[in-house]
């Protein structure tokens, strides 16, 4: 059991959940239990927090899994997080540079801060 994973849903506040296993490349959904808000309260859409929840990865932006809770993660300290992103779709830009333009005025304002 991987405890206190932060699940970032599309357009929603992050949730804490306990995962049964580490996500793999072949998964299409996240199976978890003990879903709660970051402050520990039960979300409005949950009737019983001890239920099993299945979230399709299409509704998940990314997961934060603390390295200490991730079995078999060598070389990570206790305060680092493993970030697992959802599956890639055909619409994703694989090289990432096609739409990237640097705004010089924006960079100048950042340097001034």
C-alpha positions as CSV (number, residue, x, y, z in Angstrom):
1,X,0.0,0.0,0.0
2,X,1.4,3.4,-1.0
3,X,0.0,6.0,1.4
4,X,-0.6,9.7,1.0
5,X,-0.3,10.0,-2.7
6,X,-1.4,13.4,-4.0
7,X,-3.8,13.0,-7.0
8,X,-4.1,16.1,-9.2
9,X,-7.3,15.8,-11.1
10,X,-8.1,18.0,-14.2
11,X,-9.8,21.2,-13.1
12,X,-10.2,20.1,-9.4
13,X,-8.4,20.5,-6.1
14,X,-5.8,17.9,-5.4
15,X,-6.8,14.8,-3.3
16,X,-4.9,12.5,-1.0
17,X,-5.3,8.8,-1.6
18,X,-3.7,5.4,-0.8
19,X,-2.7,3.4,-3.8
20,X,-2.6,-0.4,-3.9
21,X,0.4,-0.6,-6.3
22,X,2.7,1.7,-8.2
23,X,1.2,2.9,-11.5
24,X,2.6,1.2,-14.6
25,X,2.8,2.1,-18.3
26,X,0.0,-0.3,-19.1
27,X,-2.6,1.1,-16.7
28,X,-5.6,3.0,-17.9
29,X,-7.0,3.9,-14.5
30,X,-5.8,4.6,-11.0
31,X,-7.2,2.3,-8.3
32,X,-7.0,3.7,-4.8
33,X,-8.8,3.9,-1.5
34,X,-9.0,6.3,1.5
35,X,-9.7,9.4,-0.8
36,X,-9.7,12.7,1.1
37,X,-9.0,16.3,0.7
38,X,-5.5,17.7,1.6
39,X,-6.8,18.8,4.9
40,X,-8.0,15.3,5.7
41,X,-11.8,16.0,5.2
42,X,-14.0,13.8,3.1
43,X,-14.8,15.2,-0.4
44,X,-18.4,15.9,-1.2
45,X,-18.6,13.2,-3.9
46,X,-17.4,10.5,-1.5
47,X,-20.0,8.5,0.6
48,X,-17.5,6.2,2.3
49,X,-13.8,6.9,2.3
50,X,-13.0,3.2,2.8
51,X,-14.4,2.4,-0.6
52,X,-12.3,1.5,-3.6
53,X,-12.1,4.3,-6.2
54,X,-11.2,4.0,-9.9
55,X,-10.1,7.2,-11.6
56,X,-9.5,7.0,-15.4
57,X,-6.1,8.5,-16.2
58,X,-7.7,10.8,-18.7
59,X,-9.0,12.8,-15.7
60,X,-5.7,12.9,-13.9
61,X,-3.1,15.5,-14.6
62,X,-0.3,13.9,-12.5
63,X,0.4,12.0,-9.3
64,X,2.8,12.9,-6.5
65,X,4.2,9.9,-4.7
66,X,6.7,10.5,-1.8
67,X,9.9,8.6,-2.5
68,X,9.8,7.0,1.0
69,X,6.5,5.4,0.2
70,X,7.6,4.2,-3.2
71,X,9.0,0.7,-2.9
72,X,12.2,0.0,-4.9
73,X,13.1,3.6,-5.6
74,X,16.8,3.7,-5.1
75,X,18.8,6.8,-4.4
76,X,15.8,9.1,-3.5
77,X,15.7,10.9,-0.2
78,X,12.7,10.9,2.1
79,X,11.6,14.4,1.1
80,X,11.6,14.0,-2.7
81,X,8.5,13.1,-4.7
82,X,8.1,10.9,-7.6
83,X,5.8,12.5,-10.2
84,X,3.9,10.1,-12.4
85,X,2.1,11.7,-15.3
86,X,-0.9,10.3,-17.1
87,X,-0.6,8.4,-20.4
88,X,0.5,10.3,-23.5
89,X,-2.0,10.8,-26.3
90,X,-1.5,11.2,-30.0
91,X,-2.1,15.0,-29.6
92,X,1.0,15.5,-27.4
93,X,3.9,17.4,-28.9
94,X,6.8,14.9,-28.4
95,X,9.7,17.2,-29.1
96,X,8.2,20.1,-27.0
97,X,10.0,22.8,-29.0
98,X,7.5,23.4,-31.8
99,X,5.4,26.0,-29.9
100,X,8.1,27.3,-27.6
101,X,8.9,31.0,-27.9
102,X,10.7,33.0,-25.3
103,X,9.1,36.4,-24.4
104,X,12.1,38.7,-23.8
105,X,10.0,41.2,-21.9
106,X,8.7,38.5,-19.6
107,X,12.2,37.2,-19.0
108,X,13.4,40.8,-18.2
109,X,10.6,41.3,-15.6
110,X,11.6,38.0,-14.0
111,X,15.2,39.0,-13.7
112,X,14.2,42.3,-12.1
113,X,12.4,40.6,-9.2
